[in-house]
């Protein structure tokens, strides 16, 4: 009898919580705008081949560097390729690279963060490596890795994942450390749960909100770094369209054709903005504590990992 | 104090060690023989052997690393095969423009961020606050190199007010120097500016809630004096820290923007070295900037302690 009442109470609570979350989701303007833009982005990424009016590699020398017109919405580039179609395919590639890279970084970062929080000796080892990786400016480390691996989409995804693992691992670790100190974890230990069960069944769910938020920021930053790398010639190799290498071609013809710079540029901003807003919205929704603490501090934490690392080092 | 400094320095040793290992093993990520990859398909066996010898690739890994790191600690990052000079000399030649750009961008972002942050903190939810939100969102969403392309389109191509690219050193006159650096610096500053402004706002708000601010107000100190003398002064420390913390991002950003403006800085050297597969230079630059970043953070941390002795006790 008591058990049934308990179960009912828990169900009621879950329902109320779900309703509350839904309500918050609809009053959260950032999340709303972010979702709208993200859906647009997703549609473009999935259906780029059907939405584009030309093939992205279709060369038309007679019509090279033609301005925007009804035939070529965003004009044509130095090979007479349709800029609109190339922007759509570029977005598709950028989103694909960024998404897979951030997924990889999140998965590996989750494992590293959870196990570092659980075992002290692993913590020292893993987090030192993470601190060191984190101390490099992301773009520089990525350029060096890409120079060694060689430019290709697959290498780019691996490279971005390596660069962004530490930022995920640190966030996961810090929320896992908090979760570990809760009384119910103590209780789990007392009744003899295995470490694996404790980590994955009880601690991991507590780190999910922070992981989702950080994962979406990593997604946005991957898109930026990918664009910068491709712009510098160390990312997606031409002629495969990417927003970065289109901008680099645009720079060469900046005097003749502004459309080669403007349209890929705006596409890049929209993509990054969509993911950032989504991440911000997620944070307000899932992680109200850090949201209240303010964006500046979260941003600062992400940017100056070393400071924190040094202090943690001396404290322990 | 001395003990604190020593402790902080010691805490950095493992981090620096692992950083150097990361940079070192980048060579091992190269598929195949690094010397062969570097020289391309046309190279003959003798030259490849010579370069292998020069790069120390014939030795086992451990002596290789020890050689390399003991050189690096003395400021010797090896020789560039393509440039025919030491990596350090190449870095020295290219560091000036990058620093000019980074410092100018930093000044610019401080000059805009501090007033904006103060105004936003004074009137929460007011116009300045909303401006700050928009500014920081855009600062994060527009990468510096993209903003620089847009600015070039507007100010150099359409309006023709400023040069499209190039660099002039201070010896060529202050005006010429600034004219070439203003667009790169403006495109680099929003991200930094956004971070600093948000920090100014949040740390001022925190101080404003302190009881000594209430006391100051209660005894009739003017609002102006409260803000600048009592609040801003105590809010400065986190602002300094965040500025130092973002320095590495600034240097890396400068490296990317340089290539847009053809500024002969570290970034251009890096990009050319990537195209040439000049791994010694790539490793040298990455390690140089990373160490610099660590050093700046350390200095900022120590300044923090000088300014606020309570930190030492934590």
Interface residues (C-beta under 8 A of the other chain):
Chain A: X128 X129 X131 X132 X133 X135 X136 X137 X138 X139 X140 X141 X143 X144 X145 X146 X147 X148 X149 X150 X220 X224 X227 X228 X231 X232 X233 X234 X247 X250 X251 X254 X255 X258 X261 X262 X265 X268 X269 X272 X273 X276 X277 X294 X295 X296 X297 X299 X300 X303 X304 X306 X307 X309 X310 X311 X313 X314 X315
Chain B: X7 X8 X11 X12 X14 X15 X16 X18 X19 X21 X22 X23 X26 X27 X29 X30 X31 X136 X137 X140 X141 X142 X143 X145 X146 X149 X150 X152 X153 X157 X164 X195 X198 X199 X201 X202 X241 X242 X244 X245 X246 X248 X249 X251 X252 X253 X255 X256 X259 X260 X270 X271 X273 X274 X275 X277 X279 X282 X283 X285 X286 X289 X290 X293 X294 X297 X298 X300 X301 X314
